[in-house]
Amino acid sequence: MADTFLNVNIDHIATVRNLRNTIFPDPVQAAFIAEQSGANGITVHLREDHRHINERDIKILRQTVQTNLNLEISANEIMVNLACLLKPDYCCLVPEHHMKIITKHGLDLIKEYKKIDKLINILHNNDIKVSLFIDPLIEQIETAAKLNTDYIKLNTGAYTILSKQHNDKFYIELDNIKQAVLFATSLGLLIHAGHGLNYYNIAPIVKLNQIKVLHIGHSIISYAMIYGLKYAIKHMLQIIRIL
């Protein structure tokens, strides 16, 4: 049995709500159902343009989430200061581009070392743990170890795209992740992972037992539209726990 935790990302509940500028479906209610269904934590990404989750959601989630609340934000001082007011359990710094729907690449810790170091210190001074979203590259992991981060979150985006074909490039990327996990573990880093993981490509990632937390959103919410949120989460947990 894999000793792996599941954080459910509820951003897309808010996406559906915001399409009609109404009050439902409510991501706060979704978070409650997720926890009751066995999720180990709740993840939300507060974007600078508030395209889905908003500050009201996070304020209520902070009061109601019983497991842990992970807030993903752009790696800049404005958003970090906002996170300090919202007080999540931990905060994942990510690169953010206004014109892109999704984030393809992780932070460049080498290029932005001083800035990231400053942001980490601000969050730590406010008793918020920090995670850094990075690509599975040795040089990025090595730099993360030099920073005083609490976790790293490995970007599985390239892996999930290649998983549709299972060709040589897929196995090369999977090996890159395996080597990244082993290297990060050797440096004493705690590892999270996510980006595009779904019911069909998750197995090889779960089998990397050093990855302690998986952050999954779009596939669970998509599945829930047909089968219901409770069933979608329990089905994902079943896959994780039998591997």
Secondary structure as a PSIPRED ss2 file (coil, helix, strand):
# PSIPRED VFORMAT (PSIPRED V4.0)

   1 M C   1.000  0.000  0.000
   2 A C   1.000  0.000  0.000
   3 D C   1.000  0.000  0.000
   4 T C   1.000  0.000  0.000
   5 F E   0.000  0.000  1.000
   6 L E   0.000  0.000  1.000
   7 N E   0.000  0.000  1.000
   8 V E   0.000  0.000  1.000
   9 N E   0.000  0.000  1.000
  10 I C   1.000  0.000  0.000
  11 D H   0.000  1.000  0.000
  12 H H   0.000  1.000  0.000
  13 I H   0.000  1.000  0.000
  14 A H   0.000  1.000  0.000
  15 T H   0.000  1.000  0.000
  16 V H   0.000  1.000  0.000
  17 R H   0.000  1.000  0.000
  18 N H   0.000  1.000  0.000
  19 L H   0.000  1.000  0.000
  20 R C   1.000  0.000  0.000
  21 N C   1.000  0.000  0.000
  22 T C   1.000  0.000  0.000
  23 I C   1.000  0.000  0.000
  24 F C   1.000  0.000  0.000
  25 P C   1.000  0.000  0.000
  26 D C   1.000  0.000  0.000
  27 P H   0.000  1.000  0.000
  28 V H   0.000  1.000  0.000
  29 Q H   0.000  1.000  0.000
  30 A H   0.000  1.000  0.000
  31 A H   0.000  1.000  0.000
  32 F H   0.000  1.000  0.000
  33 I H   0.000  1.000  0.000
  34 A H   0.000  1.000  0.000
  35 E H   0.000  1.000  0.000
  36 Q H   0.000  1.000  0.000
  37 S C   1.000  0.000  0.000
  38 G C   1.000  0.000  0.000
  39 A C   1.000  0.000  0.000
  40 N C   1.000  0.000  0.000
  41 G E   0.000  0.000  1.000
  42 I E   0.000  0.000  1.000
  43 T E   0.000  0.000  1.000
  44 V E   0.000  0.000  1.000
  45 H E   0.000  0.000  1.000
  46 L C   1.000  0.000  0.000
  47 R C   1.000  0.000  0.000
  48 E C   1.000  0.000  0.000
  49 D C   1.000  0.000  0.000
  50 H C   1.000  0.000  0.000
  51 R C   1.000  0.000  0.000
  52 H C   1.000  0.000  0.000
  53 I C   1.000  0.000  0.000
  54 N C   1.000  0.000  0.000
  55 E H   0.000  1.000  0.000
  56 R H   0.000  1.000  0.000
  57 D H   0.000  1.000  0.000
  58 I H   0.000  1.000  0.000
  59 K H   0.000  1.000  0.000
  60 I H   0.000  1.000  0.000
  61 L H   0.000  1.000  0.000
  62 R H   0.000  1.000  0.000
  63 Q H   0.000  1.000  0.000
  64 T H   0.000  1.000  0.000
  65 V C   1.000  0.000  0.000
  66 Q C   1.000  0.000  0.000
  67 T C   1.000  0.000  0.000
  68 N C   1.000  0.000  0.000
  69 L E   0.000  0.000  1.000
  70 N E   0.000  0.000  1.000
  71 L E   0.000  0.000  1.000
  72 E E   0.000  0.000  1.000
  73 I E   0.000  0.000  1.000
  74 S E   0.000  0.000  1.000
  75 A C   1.000  0.000  0.000
  76 N C   1.000  0.000  0.000
  77 E H   0.000  1.000  0.000
  78 I H   0.000  1.000  0.000
  79 M H   0.000  1.000  0.000
  80 V H   0.000  1.000  0.000
  81 N H   0.000  1.000  0.000
  82 L H   0.000  1.000  0.000
  83 A H   0.000  1.000  0.000
  84 C H   0.000  1.000  0.000
  85 L H   0.000  1.000  0.000
  86 L H   0.000  1.000  0.000
  87 K C   1.000  0.000  0.000
  88 P C   1.000  0.000  0.000
  89 D C   1.000  0.000  0.000
  90 Y E   0.000  0.000  1.000
  91 C E   0.000  0.000  1.000
  92 C E   0.000  0.000  1.000
  93 L E   0.000  0.000  1.000
  94 V E   0.000  0.000  1.000
  95 P C   1.000  0.000  0.000
  96 E C   1.000  0.000  0.000
  97 H C   1.000  0.000  0.000
  98 H C   1.000  0.000  0.000
  99 M C   1.000  0.000  0.000
 100 K C   1.000  0.000  0.000
 101 I C   1.000  0.000  0.000
 102 I C   1.000  0.000  0.000
 103 T C   1.000  0.000  0.000
 104 K C   1.000  0.000  0.000
 105 H C   1.000  0.000  0.000
 106 G C   1.000  0.000  0.000
 107 L C   1.000  0.000  0.000
 108 D C   1.000  0.000  0.000
 109 L C   1.000  0.000  0.000
 110 I C   1.000  0.000  0.000
 111 K C   1.000  0.000  0.000
 112 E C   1.000  0.000  0.000
 113 Y H   0.000  1.000  0.000
 114 K H   0.000  1.000  0.000
 115 K H   0.000  1.000  0.000
 116 I H   0.000  1.000  0.000
 117 D H   0.000  1.000  0.000
 118 K H   0.000  1.000  0.000
 119 L H   0.000  1.000  0.000
 120 I H   0.000  1.000  0.000
 121 N H   0.000  1.000  0.000
 122 I H   0.000  1.000  0.000
 123 L H   0.000  1.000  0.000
 124 H H   0.000  1.000  0.000
 125 N H   0.000  1.000  0.000
 126 N C   1.000  0.000  0.000
 127 D C   1.000  0.000  0.000
 128 I C   1.000  0.000  0.000
 129 K E   0.000  0.000  1.000
 130 V E   0.000  0.000  1.000
 131 S E   0.000  0.000  1.000
 132 L E   0.000  0.000  1.000
 133 F E   0.000  0.000  1.000
 134 I E   0.000  0.000  1.000
 135 D C   1.000  0.000  0.000
 136 P C   1.000  0.000  0.000
 137 L C   1.000  0.000  0.000
 138 I H   0.000  1.000  0.000
 139 E H   0.000  1.000  0.000
 140 Q H   0.000  1.000  0.000
 141 I H   0.000  1.000  0.000
 142 E H   0.000  1.000  0.000
 143 T H   0.000  1.000  0.000
 144 A H   0.000  1.000  0.000
 145 A H   0.000  1.000  0.000
 146 K H   0.000  1.000  0.000
 147 L C   1.000  0.000  0.000
 148 N C   1.000  0.000  0.000
 149 T C   1.000  0.000  0.000
 150 D C   1.000  0.000  0.000
 151 Y E   0.000  0.000  1.000
 152 I E   0.000  0.000  1.000
 153 K E   0.000  0.000  1.000
 154 L E   0.000  0.000  1.000
 155 N E   0.000  0.000  1.000
 156 T C   1.000  0.000  0.000
 157 G H   0.000  1.000  0.000
 158 A H   0.000  1.000  0.000
 159 Y H   0.000  1.000  0.000
 160 T H   0.000  1.000  0.000
 161 I H   0.000  1.000  0.000
 162 L H   0.000  1.000  0.000
 163 S C   1.000  0.000  0.000
 164 K C   1.000  0.000  0.000
 165 Q C   1.000  0.000  0.000
 166 H C   1.000  0.000  0.000
 167 N C   1.000  0.000  0.000
 168 D H   0.000  1.000  0.000
 169 K H   0.000  1.000  0.000
 170 F H   0.000  1.000  0.000
 171 Y H   0.000  1.000  0.000
 172 I H   0.000  1.000  0.000
 173 E H   0.000  1.000  0.000
 174 L H   0.000  1.000  0.000
 175 D H   0.000  1.000  0.000
 176 N H   0.000  1.000  0.000
 177 I H   0.000  1.000  0.000
 178 K H   0.000  1.000  0.000
 179 Q H   0.000  1.000  0.000
 180 A H   0.000  1.000  0.000
 181 V H   0.000  1.000  0.000
 182 L H   0.000  1.000  0.000
 183 F H   0.000  1.000  0.000
 184 A H   0.000  1.000  0.000
 185 T H   0.000  1.000  0.000
 186 S H   0.000  1.000  0.000
 187 L C   1.000  0.000  0.000
 188 G C   1.000  0.000  0.000
 189 L C   1.000  0.000  0.000
 190 L C   1.000  0.000  0.000
 191 I E   0.000  0.000  1.000
 192 H E   0.000  0.000  1.000
 193 A E   0.000  0.000  1.000
 194 G E   0.000  0.000  1.000
 195 H C   1.000  0.000  0.000
 196 G C   1.000  0.000  0.000
 197 L C   1.000  0.000  0.000
 198 N C   1.000  0.000  0.000
 199 Y C   1.000  0.000  0.000
 200 Y C   1.000  0.000  0.000
 201 N C   1.000  0.000  0.000
 202 I C   1.000  0.000  0.000
 203 A H   0.000  1.000  0.000
 204 P H   0.000  1.000  0.000
 205 I H   0.000  1.000  0.000
 206 V H   0.000  1.000  0.000
 207 K C   1.000  0.000  0.000
 208 L C   1.000  0.000  0.000
 209 N C   1.000  0.000  0.000
 210 Q C   1.000  0.000  0.000
 211 I E   0.000  0.000  1.000
 212 K E   0.000  0.000  1.000
 213 V E   0.000  0.000  1.000
 214 L E   0.000  0.000  1.000
 215 H E   0.000  0.000  1.000
 216 I E   0.000  0.000  1.000
 217 G C   1.000  0.000  0.000
 218 H H   0.000  1.000  0.000
 219 S H   0.000  1.000  0.000
 220 I H   0.000  1.000  0.000
 221 I H   0.000  1.000  0.000
 222 S H   0.000  1.000  0.000
 223 Y H   0.000  1.000  0.000
 224 A H   0.000  1.000  0.000
 225 M H   0.000  1.000  0.000
 226 I H   0.000  1.000  0.000
 227 Y H   0.000  1.000  0.000
 228 G C   1.000  0.000  0.000
 229 L H   0.000  1.000  0.000
 230 K H   0.000  1.000  0.000
 231 Y H   0.000  1.000  0.000
 232 A H   0.000  1.000  0.000
 233 I H   0.000  1.000  0.000
 234 K H   0.000  1.000  0.000
 235 H H   0.000  1.000  0.000
 236 M H   0.000  1.000  0.000
 237 L H   0.000  1.000  0.000
 238 Q H   0.000  1.000  0.000
 239 I H   0.000  1.000  0.000
 240 I H   0.000  1.000  0.000
 241 R H   0.000  1.000  0.000
 242 I H   0.000  1.000  0.000
 243 L C   1.000  0.000  0.000
